[in-house]
Amino acid sequence: AVLVCQLPLSVKIGKMQAKYTKRTMQGRDRRVKFTSEVLQGLRIPKLFAWEEPLLEQIRQKRRVELSAVLRGALFSTVSTFLWGATPIFVTLITFVVYAALGNTLTAAKAFTALALFNVMRFPLNGIPNTITRIIDVSVSVKRLSRFLSAKQALVLSLDEAADGPITIDGYYRGAHAAPPDAAAI
C-alpha cells in the first residue's frame, strides 16, 4: 500500500525532473551556441573591446543553465530520499498494522520480517537512479528525433549548380543565379 501511495508522487517528481532536464539542455545549447559564435569571430570582440559585455552574456546564460540544473538536482534528491525511505516506511507500517490487527509481534516474526524487508531495500534503492536515467534518455531521444526528422536542406555543389562557366559582369553568378538587378535574399 505504501508503494502504491508513493507511485503518484514519484510520477509527479519524475515529470518535474524531465521539465528541468529539458530546460538544462536548452540553456546549455544556448550558452554553447553563443560561446561558439563568440569564439569563431574572436577578432571582432577584441577589435571593438566587447570582451566584458560578451563574457557577461555568457555568464548570464550559464546562470540560467545552472538554475535549471539546481532545480533538477533538487527533484532528484527528493526522489532518491523517497525511494530510499520506502523500505523503512513499509517496515514501520507493516508492524503497526500487524499489531493493530491484534497479532502479537514476537522477536522471531520481527527479525524475519526485517530480513525480508532488507532484501527488498537494494532493488528499491536503484529505482531513483533508473527513473532519472530514463528521464534523461527520454529528453535526449525527443531532441534527437526532432533533429533527425527535420527537413533536409537542399545542398548543391558549385559544379552541379552551374550549367556552364560562371559569368562575370560586376557580379559572380552561375546559370541558375538571380539576375544582377534582383534583390539579395
C-alpha positions as CSV (number, residue, x, y, z in Angstrom):
1,A,0.0,0.0,0.0
2,V,2.9,2.4,0.8
3,L,4.4,1.7,-2.7
4,V,1.1,2.3,-4.4
5,C,0.6,5.6,-2.5
6,Q,4.1,6.7,-3.3
7,L,3.8,6.0,-7.0
8,P,1.8,9.1,-8.0
9,L,4.2,11.3,-6.0
10,S,7.1,9.7,-7.8
11,V,5.5,10.2,-11.2
12,K,4.9,13.9,-10.4
13,I,8.5,14.3,-9.3
14,G,9.7,12.4,-12.4
15,K,7.8,14.9,-14.6
16,M,9.3,17.8,-12.8
17,Q,12.8,16.3,-13.3
18,A,12.1,15.9,-17.0
19,K,11.0,19.5,-17.2
20,Y,14.2,20.7,-15.6
21,T,16.4,18.3,-17.6
22,K,14.9,19.8,-20.8
23,R,15.4,23.3,-19.5
24,T,19.0,22.4,-18.6
25,M,19.7,21.1,-22.1
26,Q,18.0,24.2,-23.7
27,G,20.1,26.5,-21.6
28,R,23.3,24.6,-22.3
29,D,22.5,24.7,-26.0
30,R,22.0,28.5,-26.0
31,R,25.2,29.0,-24.0
32,V,27.3,26.7,-26.1
33,K,26.0,28.2,-29.3
34,F,26.6,31.8,-28.2
35,T,30.1,30.8,-26.9
36,S,30.9,29.2,-30.2
37,E,29.8,32.2,-32.1
38,V,31.9,34.5,-30.0
39,L,35.0,32.2,-30.4
40,Q,34.5,31.9,-34.2
41,G,34.5,35.6,-34.6
42,L,37.1,36.3,-31.9
43,R,38.8,39.2,-33.7
44,I,35.6,41.3,-33.8
45,P,35.1,41.4,-30.0
46,K,38.8,42.1,-29.5
47,L,38.8,44.8,-32.0
48,F,35.8,46.6,-30.5
49,A,36.7,45.8,-26.9
50,W,33.5,43.8,-26.4
51,E,35.0,41.1,-24.3
52,E,33.4,42.1,-21.0
53,P,29.8,42.5,-22.4
54,L,30.1,39.2,-24.2
55,L,31.5,37.5,-21.1
56,E,28.6,38.8,-19.1
57,Q,26.1,37.4,-21.7
58,I,27.9,34.0,-21.4
59,R,27.8,34.2,-17.6
60,Q,24.0,35.0,-17.7
61,K,23.3,32.1,-20.0
62,R,25.4,29.9,-17.6
63,R,23.4,31.2,-14.6
64,V,20.1,30.2,-16.4
65,E,21.5,26.8,-17.1
66,L,22.8,26.3,-13.6
67,S,19.4,27.3,-12.2
68,A,17.7,24.5,-14.2
69,V,20.5,22.1,-13.1
70,L,19.9,23.0,-9.4
71,R,16.1,22.5,-9.6
72,G,16.6,19.2,-11.4
73,A,19.0,18.1,-8.8
74,L,16.6,19.1,-6.1
75,F,13.8,16.9,-7.5
76,S,16.3,14.1,-8.0
77,T,17.3,14.4,-4.3
78,V,13.6,14.2,-3.2
79,S,13.0,11.2,-5.4
80,T,16.1,9.4,-4.0
81,F,15.0,10.2,-0.5
82,L,11.5,8.9,-1.0
83,W,12.6,5.7,-2.6
84,G,15.4,5.2,0.0
85,A,13.0,5.8,2.9
86,T,10.3,3.5,1.4
87,P,11.6,0.3,3.0
88,I,11.6,2.0,6.4
89,F,8.0,3.2,5.8
90,V,6.9,-0.2,4.6
91,T,8.5,-1.9,7.6
92,L,7.1,0.5,10.1
93,I,3.6,0.5,8.6
94,T,3.7,-3.3,8.4
95,F,4.5,-3.7,12.1
96,V,1.9,-1.1,13.1
97,V,-0.9,-2.8,11.0
98,Y,0.2,-6.2,12.2
99,A,-0.1,-5.1,15.9
100,A,-3.3,-3.1,15.3
101,L,-5.0,-6.3,13.9
102,G,-4.5,-7.9,17.3
103,N,-1.5,-10.1,16.5
104,T,1.4,-10.5,18.8
105,L,4.7,-9.3,17.3
106,T,7.4,-11.7,18.6
107,A,11.1,-11.3,18.1
108,A,11.2,-14.2,15.6
109,K,8.5,-12.7,13.5
110,A,10.0,-9.2,13.7
111,F,13.5,-10.3,12.7
112,T,12.2,-12.5,9.9
113,A,10.2,-9.5,8.5
114,L,13.2,-7.2,8.9
115,A,15.4,-9.7,6.9
116,L,12.8,-9.8,4.1
117,F,12.5,-6.0,4.1
118,N,16.2,-5.7,4.0
119,V,16.3,-7.9,0.9
120,M,13.8,-5.5,-0.7
121,R,15.9,-2.4,0.1
122,F,18.6,-3.0,-2.6
123,P,16.2,-3.1,-5.6
124,L,14.3,-0.1,-4.2
125,N,17.4,1.9,-3.9
126,G,18.1,1.5,-7.6
127,I,14.7,2.9,-8.7
128,P,15.5,6.7,-8.4
129,N,18.7,6.4,-10.5
130,T,16.8,4.3,-13.0
131,I,14.0,6.9,-13.1
132,T,16.5,9.7,-13.6
133,R,18.3,7.9,-16.4
134,I,15.0,7.1,-18.1
135,I,14.0,10.8,-18.0
136,D,17.4,11.9,-19.4
137,V,17.2,9.3,-22.2
138,S,13.6,10.3,-23.0
139,V,14.5,14.0,-23.3
140,S,17.6,13.2,-25.4
141,V,15.7,10.9,-27.7
142,K,13.0,13.5,-28.3
143,R,15.6,16.1,-29.1
144,L,17.4,13.7,-31.5
145,S,14.1,12.7,-33.1
146,R,13.2,16.3,-33.7
147,F,16.7,16.9,-35.3
148,L,16.7,13.8,-37.4
149,S,13.1,14.3,-38.7
150,A,13.7,17.9,-39.7
151,K,13.5,18.7,-43.4
152,Q,16.8,18.3,-45.1
153,A,18.2,21.4,-46.7
154,L,18.9,21.3,-50.4
155,V,22.6,21.4,-50.9
156,L,24.1,21.9,-54.4
157,S,27.8,21.8,-55.1
158,L,29.1,24.6,-57.3
159,D,29.7,22.1,-60.1
160,E,26.1,20.9,-60.0
161,A,24.6,24.4,-59.7
162,A,26.2,25.9,-62.8
163,D,25.4,24.5,-66.3
164,G,28.2,26.5,-67.8
165,P,31.0,28.7,-66.7
166,I,30.5,31.5,-64.2
167,T,29.9,34.8,-65.9
168,I,31.4,38.0,-64.5
169,D,29.9,41.4,-65.3
170,G,30.4,43.0,-61.9
171,Y,28.7,40.0,-60.3
172,Y,29.7,36.4,-59.8
173,R,26.9,34.1,-60.9
174,G,26.1,30.8,-62.5
175,A,23.4,29.8,-64.9
176,H,20.8,29.4,-62.1
177,A,21.7,32.6,-60.3
178,A,19.2,35.5,-60.0
179,P,19.8,38.4,-62.4
180,P,22.0,41.2,-61.1
181,D,19.1,43.6,-60.5
182,A,17.2,41.1,-58.3
183,A,17.1,41.7,-54.5
184,A,19.5,39.6,-52.5
185,I,17.8,37.3,-50.1
